[in-house]
Amino acid sequence: MADLYRELIAVLRANGFHFARSGKGSHEIWLNPTTKRSVTVPRSTKSRHTANEVLKQAGLEKKF
C-alpha cells in the first residue's frame, strides 16, 4: 500500500487545517480554526480507509 500521509496532509492544508501539536506515539493533531474541528492523523497512514476516515472526521469528502 502507498504511504498516504503526505497526500492527506496536503488535502487538510488546502482546506484550512494546520498542525496544532504532537499526539501520542506517531500521531499528530491538526486543527481548523474556522470550523473548530480537530482531527488526529497517524504519521504511518498507509490505508486509504484510514485516510478517508480522517477526512470524514474533518468534515470533508472522500478522496482516496
Backbone as CSV, one residue per row, in Angstrom:
resi,resn,N_x,N_y,N_z,CA_x,CA_y,CA_z,C_x,C_y,C_z
1,MET,0.830,-1.196,0.000,0.000,0.000,0.000,0.871,1.255,0.000
2,ALA,0.328,2.285,-0.567,1.072,3.546,-0.664,1.036,4.299,0.663
3,ASP,2.047,5.119,0.867,2.088,5.976,2.046,1.238,7.210,1.751
4,LEU,0.081,7.301,2.358,-0.876,8.364,2.050,-0.746,9.585,2.945
5,TYR,0.188,9.569,3.890,0.302,10.654,4.855,0.502,12.004,4.174
6,ARG,1.442,12.100,3.236,1.734,13.384,2.584,0.543,13.903,1.792
7,GLU,-0.145,13.006,1.095,-1.323,13.415,0.328,-2.447,13.878,1.255
8,LEU,-2.629,13.170,2.365,-3.666,13.514,3.333,-3.399,14.885,3.949
9,ILE,-2.156,15.150,4.311,-1.785,16.441,4.886,-2.005,17.558,3.872
10,ALA,-1.694,17.312,2.604,-1.899,18.317,1.559,-3.381,18.667,1.435
11,VAL,-4.249,17.670,1.527,-5.697,17.917,1.455,-6.154,18.714,2.674
12,LEU,-5.671,18.337,3.854,-6.058,19.055,5.066,-5.595,20.517,5.012
13,ARG,-4.351,20.738,4.588,-3.838,22.116,4.496,-4.642,22.939,3.491
14,ALA,-5.016,22.342,2.382,-5.785,23.042,1.363,-7.175,23.432,1.870
15,ASN,-7.629,22.759,2.915,-8.941,23.042,3.476,-8.872,23.781,4.809
16,GLY,-7.743,24.434,5.078,-7.643,25.324,6.224,-7.122,24.722,7.512
17,PHE,-6.709,23.454,7.510,-6.179,22.840,8.718,-4.705,23.188,8.871
18,HIS,-4.245,23.255,10.108,-2.830,23.458,10.380,-2.418,22.566,11.545
19,PHE,-1.119,22.265,11.598,-0.581,21.408,12.650,-0.727,22.107,13.990
20,ALA,-1.364,21.442,14.950,-1.568,22.028,16.267,-0.530,21.520,17.268
21,ARG,-0.358,20.197,17.304,0.582,19.623,18.266,0.788,18.146,17.961
22,SER,1.804,17.581,18.603,2.037,16.148,18.503,1.076,15.424,19.429
23,GLY,0.703,14.245,19.034,-0.162,13.427,19.870,0.643,12.297,20.477
24,LYS,-0.025,11.245,20.851,0.626,10.099,21.455,1.238,9.220,20.367
25,GLY,2.441,8.779,20.579,3.098,7.911,19.608,3.388,8.642,18.310
26,SER,2.925,8.078,17.205,3.198,8.673,15.895,2.011,9.479,15.384
27,HIS,1.183,9.982,16.257,0.000,10.725,15.847,0.215,12.232,15.963
28,GLU,-0.519,12.971,15.148,-0.486,14.438,15.172,-1.911,14.965,15.264
29,ILE,-2.083,16.105,15.895,-3.374,16.757,15.998,-3.366,17.945,15.038
30,TRP,-4.339,17.990,14.138,-4.483,19.078,13.165,-5.786,19.797,13.469
31,LEU,-5.773,21.122,13.371,-6.902,21.958,13.770,-7.290,22.910,12.645
32,ASN,-8.595,23.085,12.472,-9.108,24.087,11.544,-9.764,25.169,12.394
33,PRO,-9.161,26.362,12.484,-9.712,27.408,13.345,-11.052,27.951,12.861
34,THR,-11.348,27.826,11.582,-12.610,28.332,11.046,-13.779,27.452,11.474
35,THR,-13.630,26.138,11.315,-14.713,25.216,11.639,-14.625,24.666,13.061
36,LYS,-13.518,24.956,13.753,-13.279,24.473,15.120,-13.206,22.949,15.190
37,ARG,-12.825,22.317,14.093,-12.673,20.856,14.074,-11.215,20.493,14.272
38,SER,-10.996,19.399,14.976,-9.644,18.867,15.098,-9.683,17.398,14.708
39,VAL,-8.610,16.946,14.086,-8.509,15.549,13.677,-7.158,15.003,14.111
40,THR,-7.128,13.719,14.393,-5.903,13.027,14.740,-5.422,12.284,13.506
41,VAL,-4.191,12.550,13.104,-3.631,11.950,11.895,-2.438,11.078,12.264
42,PRO,-2.514,9.760,11.990,-1.350,8.917,12.229,-0.298,9.143,11.142
43,ARG,0.949,9.349,11.539,2.018,9.572,10.551,2.269,8.329,9.706
44,SER,1.808,7.193,10.166,2.008,5.948,9.425,0.781,5.572,8.605
45,THR,0.037,6.561,8.118,-1.168,6.296,7.335,-0.783,5.600,6.038
46,LYS,-1.202,4.344,5.911,-0.907,3.569,4.715,-2.181,3.052,4.051
47,SER,-3.278,3.091,4.762,-4.542,2.564,4.253,-5.442,3.692,3.757
48,ARG,-6.043,3.500,2.608,-6.961,4.512,2.085,-8.195,4.630,2.977
49,HIS,-8.549,3.543,3.651,-9.697,3.575,4.553,-9.424,4.501,5.739
50,THR,-8.226,4.433,6.273,-7.833,5.309,7.376,-7.810,6.764,6.915
51,ALA,-7.239,7.008,5.732,-7.156,8.365,5.206,-8.551,8.940,4.983
52,ASN,-9.460,8.146,4.430,-10.824,8.624,4.205,-11.568,8.859,5.515
53,GLU,-11.282,8.068,6.539,-11.916,8.273,7.843,-11.459,9.581,8.474
54,VAL,-10.183,9.926,8.314,-9.676,11.202,8.814,-10.385,12.346,8.089
55,LEU,-10.548,12.220,6.779,-11.256,13.259,6.014,-12.713,13.372,6.454
56,LYS,-13.342,12.242,6.742,-14.725,12.243,7.219,-14.833,12.989,8.543
57,GLN,-13.898,12.726,9.456,-13.891,13.402,10.757,-13.638,14.901,10.592
58,ALA,-12.924,15.257,9.524,-12.625,16.667,9.253,-13.799,17.361,8.572
59,GLY,-14.826,16.609,8.199,-15.979,17.193,7.526,-15.764,17.344,6.034
60,LEU,-14.841,16.573,5.469,-14.507,16.653,4.053,-14.970,15.365,3.352
61,GLU,-15.047,15.428,2.028,-15.455,14.262,1.254,-14.290,13.308,1.041
62,LYS,-14.620,12.044,0.765,-13.603,11.039,0.487,-12.756,11.462,-0.701
63,LYS,-11.482,11.135,-0.654,-10.590,11.448,-1.765,-9.794,10.234,-2.214
64,PHE,-9.603,9.264,-1.346,-8.723,8.133,-1.644,-9.492,6.863,-1.886
